[in-house]
């Protein structure tokens, strides 16, 4: 399966970001991709007030994404924000295209490194997968990468590929953590991992004056053995790569970490 990873820098205006999405989806289709993955916060960058722009999954922005996917003839996965019942928003991935229509709400919220995502974003609770061309694919978002149990849940559900749209926060050691964590999640779940980050805004202009996680780039396609097969640098780019689902079978025969799991039990001293 040929997939495309679209590393872009989004701004605060959803309509402008939708135009970038269309251009990138068309490029991906011309390259023969069946799936194009965009970053977290494709709808609008972090640092933007989210509640006023959040829309339901049948709203204008999501409808625009569906039209783009239909016109390009491929599946699009893109990050957006939908209203939550408590006045916050949910950090949502929309997956849409021929034969595919689903969404995932980010489970693990980025309350770390001085940023409190949970102040404005409500957490999701469901593990989500979908099928494309006979390949099961799992959905995760950014900070989720620090929680290996989610990616093992993808594998347990039959996934051979996990998608990880992100808008990774910058800072000392953060690139190294991103690269380590993405490779580790592919390896310990023995799945392909497509990690798609927002491009670093500083790569194309002045760095934004915000503490919000606006991206560092370095998107990568990682094999089920934890090796990086394709990668981008900090700036915008479109990575096109091929995923062989049978390689997952081969790796799992060699390193049966899923089959060899043993759940530990807590114990109490008896007096």
Protein Blocks (a to p, Z undefined) as FASTA:
>chain_A
ZZddddddddfblklmmmmmmmmmmmmmmnopabdcddehklpcghiafklmgccfklmk
lmmmmmmmmmnopacddddddddfkopacdddddedehiacddddfbdcdeehiafklmp
ccdfbdcdddeehiacdddehjlmmmmklmmmmmmnopabdcddddddedehklmmmmmm
mmmmmmmnopaddddddddfklnmccdddfbdebjgjiacddfkopafbdcdfbgcdddd
dddfklmmmmmmmmcmklmpccdddddddZZ
